[in-house]
């Protein structure tokens, strides 16, 4: 269920790719598609639906040059980026878990130190009232 929602949301995000004030979205998709050699969410056809024409961003081309995404005879990456992200998360789950545990320990230590500091300040304050 969550995976399907993520796919749907990503496909809806493709529609906003060429709209005004979405440079961040374009800047996010470009390196993902270029470095991971993927195109669209599920495949390159997602771009056809999102952009309402048979074009893809140039980063979907296996041989990247300006305007290559407008020529249907060019070879595009056929694997979707969602699948590539799933693979990356699966390959790096131990690293991500370790990072999460480190953040948890730091948070717990911060809470313990702040509670200790609170107690010290609270005790020092009572001495002055007496």
C-alpha positions as CSV (number, residue, x, y, z in Angstrom):
1,X,0.0,0.0,0.0
2,X,2.7,2.5,1.0
3,X,4.7,1.5,-2.1
4,X,1.8,2.1,-4.4
5,X,1.2,5.5,-2.8
6,X,4.9,6.4,-3.3
7,X,4.7,5.4,-6.9
8,X,1.5,7.4,-7.5
9,X,2.9,10.5,-5.8
10,X,6.1,10.3,-7.8
11,X,4.1,10.0,-11.1
12,X,2.0,13.0,-10.0
13,X,5.3,14.8,-9.4
14,X,6.4,14.2,-13.0
15,X,3.5,16.3,-14.2
16,X,5.0,19.3,-12.4
17,X,8.4,18.8,-14.0
18,X,8.2,21.5,-16.6
19,X,5.9,23.9,-14.6
20,X,7.1,27.3,-13.3
21,X,8.7,27.4,-9.8
22,X,9.7,23.7,-9.9
23,X,13.4,24.1,-10.5
24,X,14.1,22.0,-7.4
25,X,12.0,19.1,-8.8
26,X,13.9,19.2,-12.1
27,X,17.2,19.5,-10.3
28,X,16.3,16.4,-8.3
29,X,15.3,14.2,-11.3
30,X,18.3,15.1,-13.4
31,X,21.1,13.5,-11.4
32,X,18.9,10.5,-10.4
33,X,18.2,9.6,-14.0
34,X,21.7,10.4,-15.1
35,X,23.7,8.7,-12.5
36,X,21.4,5.7,-11.9
37,X,20.7,5.2,-15.6
38,X,16.9,5.1,-15.1
39,X,14.0,6.9,-16.6
40,X,10.6,7.9,-15.1
41,X,9.1,6.2,-12.1
42,X,8.3,2.8,-13.6
43,X,9.8,3.3,-17.1
44,X,10.3,6.0,-19.7
45,X,6.6,5.8,-20.7
46,X,5.7,7.7,-17.5
47,X,7.2,10.8,-19.1
48,X,4.9,10.5,-22.1
49,X,1.9,10.5,-19.9
50,X,3.2,13.3,-17.6
51,X,4.3,15.6,-20.4
52,X,1.4,14.8,-22.8
53,X,3.8,14.2,-25.7
54,X,6.4,11.6,-26.7
55,X,9.4,13.2,-25.2
56,X,11.6,12.4,-22.2
57,X,14.2,14.5,-20.4
58,X,17.6,14.3,-22.0
59,X,19.0,12.5,-19.0
60,X,16.9,9.5,-20.0
61,X,19.0,9.0,-23.1
62,X,21.7,6.4,-23.1
63,X,23.8,8.8,-25.2
64,X,23.1,12.3,-23.7
65,X,23.2,15.4,-25.9
66,X,20.9,18.4,-26.1
67,X,17.5,17.5,-27.5
68,X,18.1,13.7,-27.5
69,X,14.9,13.1,-25.5
70,X,12.8,14.5,-28.3
71,X,13.9,11.9,-30.8
72,X,12.0,8.6,-30.3
73,X,14.7,6.6,-32.3
74,X,17.3,7.3,-29.5
75,X,17.8,4.6,-26.9
76,X,16.4,5.5,-23.5
77,X,17.0,3.9,-20.1
78,X,14.1,1.4,-19.8
79,X,14.3,0.7,-16.0
80,X,12.3,3.0,-13.8
81,X,13.9,5.0,-11.1
82,X,11.5,3.7,-8.4
83,X,13.0,0.2,-8.9
84,X,16.5,1.7,-8.7
85,X,15.7,3.5,-5.5
86,X,14.3,0.3,-4.0
87,X,17.5,-1.6,-5.0
88,X,19.6,1.1,-3.4
89,X,17.6,1.1,-0.2
90,X,17.8,-2.7,0.0
91,X,21.6,-2.7,-0.7
92,X,22.1,0.0,2.0
93,X,19.6,-1.0,4.7
94,X,22.3,-1.9,7.2
95,X,24.1,1.4,6.7
96,X,20.8,3.3,7.0
97,X,19.9,1.3,10.2
98,X,23.3,2.0,11.7
99,X,22.9,5.7,11.0
100,X,19.4,5.7,12.5
101,X,20.7,4.0,15.6
102,X,23.5,6.5,16.0
103,X,21.0,9.3,15.8
104,X,18.9,7.6,18.4
105,X,21.8,7.2,20.8
106,X,22.8,10.9,20.3
107,X,19.2,12.0,21.0
108,X,19.0,9.8,24.1
109,X,22.3,11.1,25.4
110,X,21.1,14.7,24.8
111,X,17.9,14.0,26.8
112,X,19.9,12.5,29.6
113,X,22.3,15.4,29.8
114,X,19.5,18.0,29.6
115,X,17.6,16.2,32.5
116,X,20.8,16.1,34.5
117,X,21.4,19.8,33.8
118,X,17.8,20.6,34.8
119,X,18.2,18.7,38.1
120,X,21.4,20.6,38.9
121,X,19.8,24.0,38.2
122,X,16.7,23.0,40.1
123,X,18.8,22.0,43.2
124,X,21.0,25.1,43.0
125,X,17.8,27.3,42.9
126,X,16.4,25.7,46.1
127,X,19.6,26.6,48.0
128,X,19.1,30.2,47.3
129,X,15.5,30.2,48.4
130,X,16.3,28.7,51.9
